[in-house]
């Protein structure tokens, strides 16, 4: 086993026994795996599949060495390239405009300035740069400030390897990457923002449907949770699409967040 020496971040590259209950300990083997050329590759072996695509470049801004170690190990999955590691906001602001990575992972608590402030400054220079904020202490104010600063992702520690990989993929492809822990903040946002677009207000039922969408529920799950039929769900969904000007479930959350 190769591991980062920390109680908070430990990446097991080979695991034969049960995992210990540390604050942050995930074996990569079994969390993510691929098939290439008819062979199975797990993220716990030394040999990794040669990707058939150009993996996105990712930079990390965090003052904890443990997370840098963790991402260097996770880079071995072949899903991304760690092209920059910075420990302060100032060094990130100095070098990222030249490096122009495909995405940035930014801790909210930095030693010299807030990660949110750093993200806002970066967005003025690189407006299209996807930034994923990471924190161990989520709250509504921090979450909304991150969105207003232009963040496309918000993850809550402890973050699993799969969550990191999924978030990177989502923001690089123009989507939002939000941890399940922020769903209550989104529901609160839906209910506080009455007028979302073109003078239309969401009905109470539409608010409930949208909250279910934020939680990733499918139509049958929404119907069961709200005690209505699937046909009624489809009707409310159609009205939501019209009000928000979208054509698919995939875009509805991003569209709503953009409007707010």
DOMI-198354 format. One record per residue (C-alpha): residue in one letter; y, z, x; residue number from 1. Coordinates in Angstrom, 2 decimals. Last residue first. Example, Ala and Ser with C-alpha at 12.3 -4.5 7.8 and 13.67 -1.06 7.14 Angstrom:
2
r:S&c2:-1.06&c3:7.14&c1:13.67&k:2;
r:A&c2:-4.50&c3:7.80&c1:12.30&k:1;
//
This chain:
260
r:X&c2:33.53&c3:-9.55&c1:-30.11&k:260;
r:X&c2:32.97&c3:-13.24&c1:-30.66&k:259;
r:X&c2:31.06&c3:-13.56&c1:-27.39&k:258;
r:X&c2:28.78&c3:-10.71&c1:-28.42&k:257;
r:X&c2:28.02&c3:-12.46&c1:-31.71&k:256;
r:X&c2:27.27&c3:-15.76&c1:-30.00&k:255;
r:X&c2:24.99&c3:-14.15&c1:-27.43&k:254;
r:X&c2:23.07&c3:-12.40&c1:-30.21&k:253;
r:X&c2:22.74&c3:-15.54&c1:-32.34&k:252;
r:X&c2:21.73&c3:-17.93&c1:-29.59&k:251;
r:X&c2:17.95&c3:-17.41&c1:-29.50&k:250;
r:X&c2:17.74&c3:-16.96&c1:-33.26&k:249;
r:X&c2:18.75&c3:-20.59&c1:-33.70&k:248;
r:X&c2:21.47&c3:-22.84&c1:-35.14&k:247;
r:X&c2:24.67&c3:-20.92&c1:-34.47&k:246;
r:X&c2:28.11&c3:-20.89&c1:-36.09&k:245;
r:X&c2:28.30&c3:-17.14&c1:-36.55&k:244;
r:X&c2:28.92&c3:-17.29&c1:-40.29&k:243;
r:X&c2:26.50&c3:-20.16&c1:-40.87&k:242;
r:X&c2:23.72&c3:-18.64&c1:-38.76&k:241;
r:X&c2:24.19&c3:-15.32&c1:-40.52&k:240;
r:X&c2:23.90&c3:-17.03&c1:-43.89&k:239;
r:X&c2:20.64&c3:-18.67&c1:-42.82&k:238;
r:X&c2:19.31&c3:-15.34&c1:-41.62&k:237;
r:X&c2:20.16&c3:-13.74&c1:-44.96&k:236;
r:X&c2:18.15&c3:-16.41&c1:-46.78&k:235;
r:X&c2:15.25&c3:-16.25&c1:-44.30&k:234;
r:X&c2:15.06&c3:-12.47&c1:-44.71&k:233;
r:X&c2:14.97&c3:-12.92&c1:-48.47&k:232;
r:X&c2:12.04&c3:-15.33&c1:-48.10&k:231;
r:X&c2:10.32&c3:-12.76&c1:-45.88&k:230;
r:X&c2:10.43&c3:-10.26&c1:-48.71&k:229;
r:X&c2:12.33&c3:-6.99&c1:-48.56&k:228;
r:X&c2:11.47&c3:-3.42&c1:-47.57&k:227;
r:X&c2:13.89&c3:-3.30&c1:-44.66&k:226;
r:X&c2:11.35&c3:-2.55&c1:-41.92&k:225;
r:X&c2:8.62&c3:-4.71&c1:-43.51&k:224;
r:X&c2:10.92&c3:-7.72&c1:-43.95&k:223;
r:X&c2:12.26&c3:-7.34&c1:-40.42&k:222;
r:X&c2:8.71&c3:-7.17&c1:-39.03&k:221;
r:X&c2:7.73&c3:-10.30&c1:-40.97&k:220;
r:X&c2:10.80&c3:-12.17&c1:-39.69&k:219;
r:X&c2:10.32&c3:-11.21&c1:-36.02&k:218;
r:X&c2:11.94&c3:-8.17&c1:-34.46&k:217;
r:X&c2:13.69&c3:-8.37&c1:-31.09&k:216;
r:X&c2:15.65&c3:-5.13&c1:-31.45&k:215;
r:X&c2:18.91&c3:-7.08&c1:-31.54&k:214;
r:X&c2:17.40&c3:-9.13&c1:-34.36&k:213;
r:X&c2:16.77&c3:-5.94&c1:-36.32&k:212;
r:X&c2:20.44&c3:-4.98&c1:-35.93&k:211;
r:X&c2:21.41&c3:-8.46&c1:-37.15&k:210;
r:X&c2:19.28&c3:-8.04&c1:-40.27&k:209;
r:X&c2:20.82&c3:-4.62&c1:-40.94&k:208;
r:X&c2:24.34&c3:-6.01&c1:-40.55&k:207;
r:X&c2:23.37&c3:-8.88&c1:-42.86&k:206;
r:X&c2:22.23&c3:-6.32&c1:-45.44&k:205;
r:X&c2:25.55&c3:-4.49&c1:-45.24&k:204;
r:X&c2:27.41&c3:-7.76&c1:-45.66&k:203;
r:X&c2:29.02&c3:-9.40&c1:-42.67&k:202;
r:X&c2:32.64&c3:-10.38&c1:-43.12&k:201;
r:X&c2:33.93&c3:-13.93&c1:-43.02&k:200;
r:X&c2:37.49&c3:-14.75&c1:-41.97&k:199;
r:X&c2:36.41&c3:-17.58&c1:-39.66&k:198;
r:X&c2:34.46&c3:-15.23&c1:-37.40&k:197;
r:X&c2:33.47&c3:-11.63&c1:-36.87&k:196;
r:X&c2:35.56&c3:-9.58&c1:-39.27&k:195;
r:X&c2:34.04&c3:-6.15&c1:-39.72&k:194;
r:X&c2:33.51&c3:-4.98&c1:-36.14&k:193;
r:X&c2:32.56&c3:-1.34&c1:-36.45&k:192;
r:X&c2:29.18&c3:-1.90&c1:-38.07&k:191;
r:X&c2:28.03&c3:-4.55&c1:-35.61&k:190;
r:X&c2:29.31&c3:-2.54&c1:-32.66&k:189;
r:X&c2:27.37&c3:0.53&c1:-33.75&k:188;
r:X&c2:24.24&c3:-1.59&c1:-33.97&k:187;
r:X&c2:24.97&c3:-2.88&c1:-30.49&k:186;
r:X&c2:25.40&c3:0.65&c1:-29.15&k:185;
r:X&c2:22.08&c3:1.65&c1:-30.74&k:184;
r:X&c2:20.42&c3:-1.36&c1:-29.00&k:183;
r:X&c2:21.65&c3:-0.19&c1:-25.58&k:182;
r:X&c2:18.37&c3:1.54&c1:-24.63&k:181;
r:X&c2:16.46&c3:-1.70&c1:-25.23&k:180;
r:X&c2:18.02&c3:-3.10&c1:-22.08&k:179;
r:X&c2:20.21&c3:-6.18&c1:-22.43&k:178;
r:X&c2:19.93&c3:-9.54&c1:-20.70&k:177;
r:X&c2:22.39&c3:-12.02&c1:-22.22&k:176;
r:X&c2:21.64&c3:-15.73&c1:-22.00&k:175;
r:X&c2:23.09&c3:-18.49&c1:-19.81&k:174;
r:X&c2:19.92&c3:-19.60&c1:-18.02&k:173;
r:X&c2:20.77&c3:-17.59&c1:-14.90&k:172;
r:X&c2:21.35&c3:-14.61&c1:-17.20&k:171;
r:X&c2:17.89&c3:-14.85&c1:-18.75&k:170;
r:X&c2:15.89&c3:-15.48&c1:-15.57&k:169;
r:X&c2:17.54&c3:-12.59&c1:-13.75&k:168;
r:X&c2:16.94&c3:-10.29&c1:-16.71&k:167;
r:X&c2:13.28&c3:-11.28&c1:-16.98&k:166;
r:X&c2:12.65&c3:-10.64&c1:-13.28&k:165;
r:X&c2:14.42&c3:-7.28&c1:-13.36&k:164;
r:X&c2:12.63&c3:-6.18&c1:-16.53&k:163;
r:X&c2:9.28&c3:-7.29&c1:-15.08&k:162;
r:X&c2:9.81&c3:-5.19&c1:-11.95&k:161;
r:X&c2:10.54&c3:-2.13&c1:-14.10&k:160;
r:X&c2:14.00&c3:-0.58&c1:-14.34&k:159;
r:X&c2:14.32&c3:3.21&c1:-14.26&k:158;
r:X&c2:17.19&c3:2.92&c1:-14.74&k:157;
r:X&c2:19.08&c3:1.15&c1:-17.54&k:156;
r:X&c2:19.90&c3:-2.55&c1:-17.49&k:155;
r:X&c2:23.01&c3:-4.36&c1:-18.72&k:154;
r:X&c2:23.31&c3:-8.13&c1:-18.35&k:153;
r:X&c2:25.92&c3:-10.82&c1:-18.84&k:152;
r:X&c2:28.83&c3:-8.78&c1:-17.47&k:151;
r:X&c2:32.29&c3:-10.20&c1:-18.20&k:150;
r:X&c2:34.50&c3:-7.14&c1:-17.75&k:149;
r:X&c2:34.53&c3:-6.78&c1:-21.56&k:148;
r:X&c2:30.74&c3:-6.54&c1:-21.53&k:147;
r:X&c2:30.79&c3:-3.84&c1:-18.83&k:146;
r:X&c2:33.48&c3:-1.91&c1:-20.70&k:145;
r:X&c2:31.25&c3:-2.07&c1:-23.79&k:144;
r:X&c2:28.27&c3:-0.56&c1:-21.97&k:143;
r:X&c2:30.28&c3:2.09&c1:-20.16&k:142;
r:X&c2:31.89&c3:3.22&c1:-23.42&k:141;
r:X&c2:28.58&c3:3.24&c1:-25.30&k:140;
r:X&c2:26.73&c3:5.37&c1:-22.78&k:139;
r:X&c2:24.09&c3:4.66&c1:-20.17&k:138;
r:X&c2:23.53&c3:7.06&c1:-17.25&k:137;
r:X&c2:21.03&c3:5.53&c1:-14.83&k:136;
r:X&c2:23.06&c3:2.39&c1:-14.46&k:135;
r:X&c2:22.62&c3:-1.30&c1:-13.69&k:134;
r:X&c2:25.09&c3:-4.10&c1:-14.48&k:133;
r:X&c2:23.81&c3:-7.67&c1:-14.34&k:132;
r:X&c2:26.48&c3:-10.19&c1:-13.36&k:131;
r:X&c2:26.30&c3:-13.92&c1:-14.13&k:130;
r:X&c2:28.94&c3:-15.84&c1:-12.09&k:129;
r:X&c2:30.76&c3:-18.44&c1:-14.20&k:128;
r:X&c2:34.21&c3:-16.91&c1:-13.73&k:127;
r:X&c2:33.88&c3:-16.77&c1:-9.92&k:126;
r:X&c2:37.29&c3:-15.62&c1:-8.65&k:125;
r:X&c2:38.47&c3:-13.77&c1:-11.78&k:124;
r:X&c2:34.85&c3:-12.81&c1:-12.51&k:123;
r:X&c2:34.58&c3:-11.06&c1:-9.14&k:122;
r:X&c2:37.52&c3:-8.79&c1:-9.95&k:121;
r:X&c2:35.98&c3:-7.81&c1:-13.29&k:120;
r:X&c2:32.61&c3:-7.13&c1:-11.66&k:119;
r:X&c2:34.24&c3:-4.87&c1:-9.07&k:118;
r:X&c2:36.01&c3:-2.97&c1:-11.85&k:117;
r:X&c2:32.69&c3:-2.50&c1:-13.63&k:116;
r:X&c2:31.01&c3:-1.48&c1:-10.38&k:115;
r:X&c2:33.61&c3:1.25&c1:-10.12&k:114;
r:X&c2:35.28&c3:1.58&c1:-6.77&k:113;
r:X&c2:34.65&c3:2.91&c1:-3.24&k:112;
r:X&c2:31.28&c3:4.70&c1:-3.39&k:111;
r:X&c2:29.75&c3:2.52&c1:-6.12&k:110;
r:X&c2:28.54&c3:3.76&c1:-9.51&k:109;
r:X&c2:28.03&c3:0.87&c1:-11.94&k:108;
r:X&c2:25.32&c3:-0.76&c1:-9.83&k:107;
r:X&c2:25.67&c3:-4.53&c1:-9.66&k:106;
r:X&c2:22.91&c3:-7.14&c1:-9.68&k:105;
r:X&c2:24.51&c3:-10.51&c1:-9.00&k:104;
r:X&c2:23.38&c3:-13.97&c1:-10.12&k:103;
r:X&c2:23.28&c3:-17.58&c1:-8.89&k:102;
r:X&c2:24.85&c3:-16.60&c1:-5.60&k:101;
r:X&c2:28.26&c3:-17.98&c1:-4.53&k:100;
r:X&c2:28.05&c3:-17.01&c1:-0.84&k:99;
r:X&c2:31.76&c3:-17.56&c1:-0.16&k:98;
r:X&c2:33.05&c3:-15.70&c1:-3.23&k:97;
r:X&c2:30.34&c3:-13.07&c1:-2.58&k:96;
r:X&c2:31.57&c3:-12.07&c1:0.89&k:95;
r:X&c2:34.80&c3:-10.09&c1:0.67&k:94;
r:X&c2:34.36&c3:-8.87&c1:-2.91&k:93;
r:X&c2:30.88&c3:-7.60&c1:-2.04&k:92;
r:X&c2:32.21&c3:-5.86&c1:1.06&k:91;
r:X&c2:34.85&c3:-4.10&c1:-1.06&k:90;
r:X&c2:32.41&c3:-3.12&c1:-3.81&k:89;
r:X&c2:30.28&c3:-1.19&c1:-1.36&k:88;
r:X&c2:26.63&c3:-1.31&c1:-0.26&k:87;
r:X&c2:26.07&c3:-5.05&c1:-0.15&k:86;
r:X&c2:22.86&c3:-7.06&c1:0.08&k:85;
r:X&c2:23.04&c3:-10.86&c1:-0.14&k:84;
r:X&c2:20.58&c3:-13.74&c1:-0.36&k:83;
r:X&c2:17.72&c3:-12.10&c1:-2.25&k:82;
r:X&c2:15.78&c3:-15.18&c1:-3.32&k:81;
r:X&c2:14.21&c3:-15.26&c1:-6.79&k:80;
r:X&c2:10.88&c3:-15.68&c1:-8.60&k:79;
r:X&c2:8.82&c3:-15.94&c1:-5.40&k:78;
r:X&c2:7.05&c3:-12.64&c1:-6.06&k:77;
r:X&c2:8.00&c3:-11.59&c1:-2.54&k:76;
r:X&c2:11.53&c3:-10.92&c1:-3.79&k:75;
r:X&c2:10.11&c3:-7.80&c1:-5.44&k:74;
r:X&c2:9.67&c3:-6.25&c1:-1.98&k:73;
r:X&c2:13.26&c3:-7.00&c1:-1.03&k:72;
r:X&c2:14.32&c3:-5.78&c1:-4.47&k:71;
r:X&c2:12.72&c3:-2.37&c1:-3.93&k:70;
r:X&c2:14.13&c3:-1.96&c1:-0.43&k:69;
r:X&c2:17.64&c3:-2.69&c1:-1.69&k:68;
r:X&c2:17.04&c3:-0.28&c1:-4.58&k:67;
r:X&c2:16.00&c3:2.48&c1:-2.18&k:66;
r:X&c2:18.97&c3:1.88&c1:0.11&k:65;
r:X&c2:21.29&c3:3.23&c1:-2.55&k:64;
r:X&c2:24.90&c3:2.05&c1:-2.29&k:63;
r:X&c2:24.41&c3:-0.87&c1:-4.67&k:62;
r:X&c2:25.62&c3:-4.47&c1:-4.82&k:61;
r:X&c2:22.68&c3:-6.89&c1:-4.85&k:60;
r:X&c2:22.87&c3:-10.67&c1:-4.51&k:59;
r:X&c2:20.51&c3:-13.15&c1:-6.14&k:58;
r:X&c2:19.70&c3:-16.77&c1:-5.33&k:57;
r:X&c2:17.72&c3:-18.60&c1:-7.99&k:56;
r:X&c2:14.29&c3:-20.03&c1:-7.17&k:55;
r:X&c2:14.21&c3:-23.76&c1:-6.56&k:54;
r:X&c2:11.29&c3:-24.94&c1:-8.65&k:53;
r:X&c2:7.60&c3:-25.68&c1:-8.09&k:52;
r:X&c2:7.15&c3:-22.23&c1:-6.63&k:51;
r:X&c2:4.65&c3:-21.85&c1:-3.77&k:50;
r:X&c2:2.30&c3:-19.17&c1:-4.99&k:49;
r:X&c2:2.31&c3:-15.89&c1:-3.10&k:48;
r:X&c2:-0.18&c3:-14.73&c1:-0.45&k:47;
r:X&c2:0.32&c3:-11.09&c1:0.42&k:46;
r:X&c2:-1.24&c3:-9.76&c1:-2.75&k:45;
r:X&c2:0.29&c3:-7.34&c1:-5.26&k:44;
r:X&c2:2.33&c3:-9.85&c1:-7.20&k:43;
r:X&c2:-0.84&c3:-11.29&c1:-8.62&k:42;
r:X&c2:-1.80&c3:-14.92&c1:-8.06&k:41;
r:X&c2:-4.58&c3:-16.52&c1:-10.04&k:40;
r:X&c2:-5.89&c3:-19.84&c1:-8.82&k:39;
r:X&c2:-6.11&c3:-23.13&c1:-10.70&k:38;
r:X&c2:-3.36&c3:-24.71&c1:-8.64&k:37;
r:X&c2:-0.93&c3:-22.03&c1:-9.71&k:36;
r:X&c2:-1.43&c3:-19.23&c1:-12.21&k:35;
r:X&c2:1.13&c3:-16.49&c1:-12.37&k:34;
r:X&c2:1.30&c3:-12.71&c1:-12.48&k:33;
r:X&c2:3.72&c3:-10.00&c1:-13.42&k:32;
r:X&c2:3.13&c3:-6.32&c1:-14.10&k:31;
r:X&c2:-0.54&c3:-6.40&c1:-13.06&k:30;
r:X&c2:0.12&c3:-6.03&c1:-9.36&k:29;
r:X&c2:3.75&c3:-5.07&c1:-8.95&k:28;
r:X&c2:2.82&c3:-1.43&c1:-9.04&k:27;
r:X&c2:5.68&c3:0.52&c1:-10.55&k:26;
r:X&c2:7.09&c3:3.88&c1:-9.55&k:25;
r:X&c2:10.42&c3:5.19&c1:-10.78&k:24;
r:X&c2:10.65&c3:8.82&c1:-11.81&k:23;
r:X&c2:7.20&c3:9.56&c1:-10.46&k:22;
r:X&c2:4.12&c3:9.91&c1:-12.70&k:21;
r:X&c2:1.49&c3:8.76&c1:-10.24&k:20;
r:X&c2:-0.26&c3:5.46&c1:-10.83&k:19;
r:X&c2:-4.02&c3:5.59&c1:-11.22&k:18;
r:X&c2:-6.16&c3:4.16&c1:-8.44&k:17;
r:X&c2:-6.71&c3:0.78&c1:-6.80&k:16;
r:X&c2:-3.15&c3:-0.37&c1:-6.25&k:15;
r:X&c2:-1.89&c3:-2.99&c1:-3.90&k:14;
r:X&c2:1.74&c3:-3.95&c1:-3.41&k:13;
r:X&c2:2.99&c3:-0.67&c1:-4.76&k:12;
r:X&c2:6.76&c3:-0.65&c1:-5.10&k:11;
r:X&c2:8.33&c3:2.78&c1:-5.08&k:10;
r:X&c2:11.83&c3:3.53&c1:-6.23&k:9;
r:X&c2:13.03&c3:6.96&c1:-7.35&k:8;
r:X&c2:10.87&c3:9.26&c1:-5.27&k:7;
r:X&c2:11.66&c3:7.23&c1:-2.20&k:6;
r:X&c2:9.92&c3:5.77&c1:0.83&k:5;
r:X&c2:9.77&c3:2.16&c1:-0.27&k:4;
r:X&c2:6.09&c3:1.27&c1:-0.39&k:3;
r:X&c2:3.48&c3:-0.88&c1:1.24&k:2;
r:X&c2:0.00&c3:0.00&c1:0.00&k:1;
//
